[in-house]
Amino acid sequence: MLAKVFGSAVYGVNAFPITIEVNVGQGQGLFMVGLPDNAVKESAQRVESALKHLGYFFPRQKIVVNLAPADIRKEGAAYDLSIAVGLLAASEQIHSKDLDKYIIMGELSLDGLLRPIKGVLPIAIETRKQGYKGFILPKENASEAAIVNNLDVIGVEKLEEALDFLTGKSKIEPLQKDTRKLFSENLDKYEVDFADVQGQESMKRALEIAAAGGHNAIMIGPPGAGKTMLAKRIATILPPLTLQEALETTKIHSVAGKLGTETSLISTRPFRSPHHTISDVALVGGGAIPQPGEISLAHNGVLFLDELPEFKRTVLEVMRQPLEERLVSISRAKVSVDFPANFMLIASMNPCPCGYYNHPEKECVCPPGTVQKYLNKVSGPLLDRIDLHVEVTPVSFDELSSTKKAESSAVIRERVIKAREIQTKRFEALGMKNIYSNAMIPSQLVKEICFIDDVGKQLLKVAMEKKGLSARAYDRILKVARTIADLAESEQIKLEHLAEAIRYRDLDKEGWGA
């Protein structure tokens, strides 16, 4: 007898339906077709053990399991539950009229308990899109799927519960969640705050500009100056996520299996800080079945690279294209996947191996030429794509011991939000879609949107000649100047705005570190 059960596969951050066809007939042996990987093929042993544990029998006839469409590779253990249900229906051990109404997914343990799976949110979205009544899945994943409205989410702990529900022996109430309420309750709950940072007012100003315009930034300074502490707090001054951004971000983390069972919707800007030993595939994504990397997990948030020169050169260079296009395209022989990668890059580094070059009190002990060699570990093209280069100085004792309360993240965020609103109105008036910050202004419109007068042009000319700036750096300075003007609520880019933007190119100084 033939039975059909419906599941789903995830490619990139999207899902599409899979039909699991199970036929039990004359002959012997189990044949699993439809390009299954080893994890899918091994489901036969898990399913057999689970069925016997619950008192069902595993047919000793010819069993053909087809995962259609057959030209797309299937991976993982998430098809265990659908294969088990299909096998019982095909061998007439259960009878259900509802098999075509649900997407059924879950990994089985040998005793019939269900384990959580990855990619639940995109599967749930596709389930509703395809018009299915509901989604039967492990209970640990139910909260994640329940943020999709108008879908019956049936969370089960074991195979027996799923079978009883499908055959009508028991009734399980669909899990429902108020997505907007859940989103608003957890919005911007951060454990850190800029109020904890004493001193470093110039650095706070630079990071405020970076947040207001979505600009990338690099901090260079001695150990203990507060670079990491400041970087960890930049997400707290970014504008709050919109519900659409939260869903996008949650989908990526769901596909990567990074969401966890205690979180159903990401409501705060992600902050990713990979170790400097990371590989290029782990950073940008990839694999036989492409998976998102750290830059995609930082989508709509911050990617922090601490001690930038310690990263492998090849790892840093693969970021060039994503920084420009805000998208990662991974191509394989049979599939091409796009992962979103709209993130802010915040990097930090010491000025030299010993860490004390340009220190006001401690002497650098590095041999001649070592400082420039250390800085050269970070390529010029990558630095060109970083808008703000800021030199961090040590905090004085008086600043550290001061009892004066520093400005909180909430106060800074209000200024950032106002600046972003100005930018949004400007882009809407120009009919520019999918552009939300000054850092995203296309090159052909930079001179129009970031217009400067003749005096400003002369100042920028002198700066370019003195620092040897590239054409890309020219655009970056104008974009940063536009952001500074927006923070000041100024329609025109004034000379002081441009001068401050030029100042944030410390690493472009001719002979810096020589």
ZAMARGU-4260 file (C-alpha; in steps of 0.2 Angstrom, whole numbers, plus 5000, padded with zeros to 4 digits):
<rodrens>
0) 5000/5000/5000 | 5006/5018/4996 | 5005/5032/5009 | 5010/5050/5007 | 5016/5061/5021
5) 5022/5079/5019 | 5038/5087/5026 | 5049/5101/5022 | 5067/5105/5017 | 5077/5121/5021
10) 5089/5129/5009 | 5097/5145/5013 | 5084/5154/5024 | 5069/5148/5015 | 5059/5131/5015
15) 5050/5121/5002 | 5038/5106/5003 | 5044/5088/5002 | 5033/5073/4999 | 5038/5058/5008
20) 5030/5043/4999 | 5031/5026/5007 | 5026/5010/4998 | 5025/4993/5006 | 5023/4978/4994
25) 5030/4961/4989 | 5048/4958/4991 | 5062/4961/5003 | 5073/4976/5009 | 5072/4994/5012
30) 5076/5006/4998 | 5077/5025/5002 | 5078/5036/4987 | 5077/5054/4983 | 5095/5059/4986
35) 5095/5056/5005 | 5111/5059/5015 | 5118/5047/5028 | 5108/5054/5042 | 5092/5052/5032
40) 5096/5034/5027 | 5100/5030/5045 | 5082/5034/5050 | 5077/5016/5046 | 5086/5010/5062
45) 5079/5024/5073 | 5061/5021/5066 | 5062/5002/5068 | 5068/5004/5086 | 5055/5017/5090
50) 5040/5007/5082 | 5045/4991/5091 | 5046/5000/5108 | 5028/5006/5105 | 5022/4989/5101
55) 5021/4991/5082 | 5030/4980/5069 | 5042/4985/5056 | 5036/4977/5040 | 5048/4963/5033
60) 5042/4966/5015 | 5049/4977/5002 | 5049/4995/5008 | 5052/5010/4996 | 5053/5027/5004
65) 5054/5041/4991 | 5058/5059/4996 | 5051/5070/4982 | 5057/5080/4972 | 5070/5067/4969
70) 5083/5079/4962 | 5086/5089/4978 | 5098/5082/4991 | 5089/5079/5008 | 5099/5080/5024
75) 5097/5078/5043 | 5086/5067/5055 | 5071/5078/5054 | 5062/5066/5042 | 5061/5052/5055
80) 5044/5056/5061 | 5036/5058/5044 | 5044/5042/5038 | 5038/5033/5053 | 5020/5039/5051
85) 5021/5035/5032 | 5027/5018/5036 | 5013/5014/5048 | 5000/5021/5036 | 5007/5011/5022
90) 5007/4995/5032 | 4989/4999/5038 | 4994/4999/5056 | 4986/5016/5057 | 4972/5025/5048
95) 4971/5043/5046 | 4962/5055/5035 | 4972/5070/5040 | 4990/5065/5033 | 4988/5078/5019
100) 4983/5092/5031 | 4999/5093/5041 | 5018/5095/5038 | 5026/5082/5050 | 5044/5084/5055
105) 5054/5078/5070 | 5070/5067/5075 | 5066/5051/5084 | 5076/5043/5098 | 5076/5024/5099
110) 5062/5024/5112 | 5050/5035/5102 | 5054/5052/5110 | 5056/5067/5099 | 5071/5078/5098
115) 5071/5096/5092 | 5076/5100/5074 | 5083/5115/5065 | 5075/5128/5053 | 5058/5127/5061
120) 5053/5145/5058 | 5055/5145/5039 | 5046/5128/5038 | 5032/5135/5048 | 5031/5150/5037
125) 5031/5139/5021 | 5018/5128/5029 | 5006/5142/5031 | 5010/5149/5013 | 5006/5131/5005
130) 4989/5131/5014 | 4992/5117/5026 | 4981/5116/5041 | 4995/5114/5054 | 5013/5108/5058
135) 5016/5093/5069 | 5034/5094/5077 | 5044/5091/5093 | 5037/5101/5108 | 5053/5109/5111
140) 5052/5118/5094 | 5033/5122/5096 | 5036/5140/5103 | 5047/5144/5088 | 5034/5139/5076
145) 5019/5147/5085 | 5025/5164/5081 | 5018/5161/5064 | 4999/5166/5065 | 4985/5156/5057
150) 4993/5140/5059 | 4989/5125/5070 | 5006/5121/5079 | 5004/5104/5087 | 5019/5100/5098
155) 5022/5082/5103 | 5034/5074/5115 | 5034/5057/5108 | 5029/5047/5092 | 5014/5039/5101
160) 5006/5057/5104 | 5008/5061/5086 | 5000/5045/5081 | 4985/5047/5093 | 4982/5064/5087
165) 4982/5059/5068 | 4971/5044/5071 | 4959/5054/5082 | 4962/5045/5098 | 4967/5061/5107
170) 4965/5079/5105 | 4980/5092/5106 | 4976/5110/5107 | 4987/5120/5095 | 5000/5131/5103
175) 4996/5150/5101 | 5006/5165/5104 | 5003/5184/5102 | 5018/5188/5091 | 5017/5206/5093
180) 5015/5205/5112 | 5030/5193/5113 | 5040/5205/5102 | 5036/5220/5113 | 5039/5212/5129
185) 5057/5207/5125 | 5062/5222/5114 | 5079/5229/5118 | 5082/5220/5134 | 5101/5221/5135
190) 5112/5217/5150 | 5125/5230/5146 | 5124/5249/5145 | 5135/5264/5140 | 5131/5271/5157
195) 5144/5258/5164 | 5158/5266/5154 | 5168/5280/5162 | 5177/5292/5151 | 5181/5289/5133
200) 5169/5302/5127 | 5177/5304/5110 | 5175/5285/5107 | 5157/5286/5112 | 5154/5300/5100
205) 5162/5290/5086 | 5151/5275/5090 | 5136/5285/5091 | 5140/5292/5073 | 5143/5274/5067
210) 5126/5268/5074 | 5117/5283/5067 | 5123/5280/5049 | 5125/5261/5050 | 5144/5264/5047
215) 5158/5251/5050 | 5171/5256/5063 | 5188/5251/5069 | 5196/5255/5086 | 5215/5255/5088
220) 5223/5257/5105 | 5233/5250/5119 | 5227/5235/5130 | 5214/5239/5143 | 5208/5256/5135
225) 5190/5249/5134 | 5189/5244/5116 | 5180/5228/5119 | 5169/5236/5132 | 5163/5249/5120
230) 5160/5237/5106 | 5149/5226/5117 | 5138/5241/5120 | 5135/5247/5102 | 5120/5236/5099
235) 5111/5245/5114 | 5111/5261/5105 | 5105/5255/5088 | 5087/5258/5083 | 5076/5244/5090
240) 5072/5230/5078 | 5056/5230/5068 | 5045/5215/5068 | 5050/5211/5050 | 5068/5212/5055
245) 5066/5201/5070 | 5058/5188/5059 | 5072/5189/5047 | 5085/5187/5060 | 5076/5173/5069
250) 5075/5163/5053 | 5093/5164/5050 | 5097/5158/5068 | 5084/5145/5067 | 5092/5138/5051
255) 5109/5138/5059 | 5102/5129/5075 | 5107/5144/5086 | 5090/5149/5092 | 5089/5137/5107
260) 5073/5130/5114 | 5070/5145/5127 | 5069/5158/5113 | 5056/5159/5100 | 5058/5176/5093
265) 5074/5187/5093 | 5069/5204/5099 | 5086/5212/5101 | 5100/5216/5089 | 5112/5202/5087
270) 5130/5204/5093 | 5142/5191/5086 | 5160/5190/5091 | 5169/5175/5083 | 5187/5170/5089
275) 5201/5175/5078 | 5204/5156/5074 | 5188/5155/5064 | 5189/5148/5046 | 5183/5158/5031
280) 5168/5145/5029 | 5163/5148/5047 | 5163/5167/5044 | 5154/5169/5028 | 5144/5152/5027
285) 5146/5137/5016 | 5147/5118/5017 | 5140/5104/5006 | 5123/5110/5011 | 5126/5129/5013
290) 5123/5135/5031 | 5124/5153/5036 | 5140/5159/5044 | 5144/5172/5057 | 5141/5187/5046
295) 5124/5181/5042 | 5120/5177/5060 | 5125/5196/5063 | 5112/5201/5051 | 5103/5217/5057
300) 5116/5218/5071 | 5134/5219/5075 | 5149/5208/5070 | 5164/5212/5082 | 5181/5206/5077
305) 5192/5208/5092 | 5211/5209/5088 | 5209/5211/5070 | 5227/5207/5064 | 5226/5190/5073
310) 5213/5184/5060 | 5219/5174/5045 | 5222/5186/5030 | 5211/5174/5019 | 5197/5175/5032
315) 5197/5194/5032 | 5197/5196/5013 | 5182/5185/5010 | 5172/5199/5019 | 5175/5212/5006
320) 5161/5208/4995 | 5148/5205/5008 | 5152/5222/5016 | 5148/5230/5000 | 5133/5220/4994
325) 5126/5216/5011 | 5123/5198/5004 | 5132/5182/5003 | 5130/5171/4988 | 5136/5153/4990
330) 5136/5143/4974 | 5138/5124/4973 | 5136/5112/4958 | 5117/5110/4960 | 5112/5124/4971
335) 5115/5142/4974 | 5110/5150/4990 | 5109/5168/4996 | 5111/5173/5014 | 5107/5191/5020
340) 5122/5199/5028 | 5117/5217/5032 | 5128/5220/5048 | 5139/5233/5056 | 5157/5228/5057
345) 5166/5234/5072 | 5184/5229/5074 | 5197/5232/5087 | 5216/5230/5087 | 5232/5235/5096
350) 5243/5247/5087 | 5258/5235/5088 | 5263/5218/5095 | 5267/5225/5112 | 5252/5236/5112
355) 5260/5252/5118 | 5264/5262/5102 | 5258/5280/5104 | 5254/5277/5122 | 5256/5293/5133
360) 5265/5285/5147 | 5272/5267/5142 | 5285/5265/5130 | 5284/5254/5115 | 5297/5240/5115
365) 5294/5234/5097 | 5309/5234/5085 | 5310/5246/5071 | 5297/5242/5057 | 5287/5230/5067
370) 5273/5242/5070 | 5270/5245/5051 | 5272/5226/5048 | 5259/5223/5061 | 5247/5235/5054
375) 5250/5228/5036 | 5241/5212/5042 | 5225/5221/5039 | 5224/5225/5020 | 5221/5242/5013
380) 5205/5237/5003 | 5197/5230/5019 | 5202/5246/5028 | 5194/5256/5014 | 5178/5248/5018
385) 5178/5253/5036 | 5171/5271/5037 | 5178/5276/5054 | 5195/5273/5060 | 5197/5279/5078
390) 5212/5280/5090 | 5208/5275/5108 | 5218/5283/5122 | 5219/5276/5140 | 5207/5282/5153
395) 5214/5293/5166 | 5212/5289/5185 | 5202/5305/5187 | 5189/5298/5174 | 5189/5281/5181
400) 5186/5287/5199 | 5173/5300/5195 | 5156/5297/5203 | 5147/5307/5189 | 5135/5296/5180
405) 5139/5293/5162 | 5126/5295/5148 | 5115/5280/5146 | 5112/5270/5131 | 5094/5275/5130
410) 5098/5293/5129 | 5111/5290/5115 | 5099/5279/5106 | 5086/5293/5105 | 5098/5304/5096
415) 5102/5289/5084 | 5084/5286/5081 | 5080/5304/5076 | 5095/5304/5064 | 5089/5287/5056
420) 5071/5295/5054 | 5079/5310/5045 | 5088/5297/5033 | 5072/5287/5031 | 5062/5302/5025
425) 5076/5308/5014 | 5077/5290/5005 | 5058/5289/5004 | 5057/5306/4996 | 5070/5300/4983
430) 5060/5284/4980 | 5075/5273/4986 | 5069/5256/4992 | 5078/5245/5003 | 5090/5259/5009
435) 5089/5263/5027 | 5105/5271/5032 | 5118/5283/5025 | 5131/5269/5024 | 5119/5261/5011
440) 5119/5276/4999 | 5124/5270/4982 | 5140/5278/4974 | 5131/5286/4960 | 5120/5296/4972
445) 5133/5301/4985 | 5137/5318/4978 | 5119/5322/4977 | 5114/5317/4994 | 5130/5322/5003
450) 5133/5338/4994 | 5147/5350/5000 | 5151/5368/4995 | 5167/5374/4987 | 5176/5377/5004
455) 5172/5359/5009 | 5178/5352/4993 | 5195/5362/4995 | 5196/5354/5013 | 5193/5337/5007
460) 5205/5339/4993 | 5219/5344/5005 | 5214/5329/5016 | 5215/5317/5001 | 5231/5323/4995
465) 5239/5323/5013 | 5232/5305/5018 | 5233/5297/5000 | 5214/5293/5001 | 5206/5282/4988
470) 5190/5286/4979 | 5181/5274/4990 | 5187/5283/5006 | 5181/5299/4998 | 5163/5292/4997
475) 5165/5285/5015 | 5170/5302/5022 | 5155/5311/5013 | 5143/5298/5020 | 5150/5300/5038
480) 5149/5319/5036 | 5131/5317/5031 | 5127/5306/5046 | 5136/5319/5057 | 5125/5333/5049
485) 5109/5322/5052 | 5114/5320/5071 | 5115/5339/5072 | 5098/5340/5062 | 5106/5351/5049
490) 5100/5350/5031 | 5117/5355/5024 | 5134/5347/5027 | 5144/5361/5036 | 5163/5363/5037
495) 5164/5356/5055 | 5154/5341/5050 | 5166/5337/5036 | 5181/5341/5047 | 5175/5329/5060
500) 5172/5315/5047 | 5190/5317/5040 | 5197/5316/5058 | 5189/5298/5058 | 5202/5291/5046
505) 5217/5289/5058 | 5224/5273/5049 | 5225/5283/5033 | 5238/5295/5040 | 5253/5295/5029
510) 5267/5286/5039 | 5255/5281/5053 | 5266/5269/5063 | 5282/5272/5053
</rodrens>
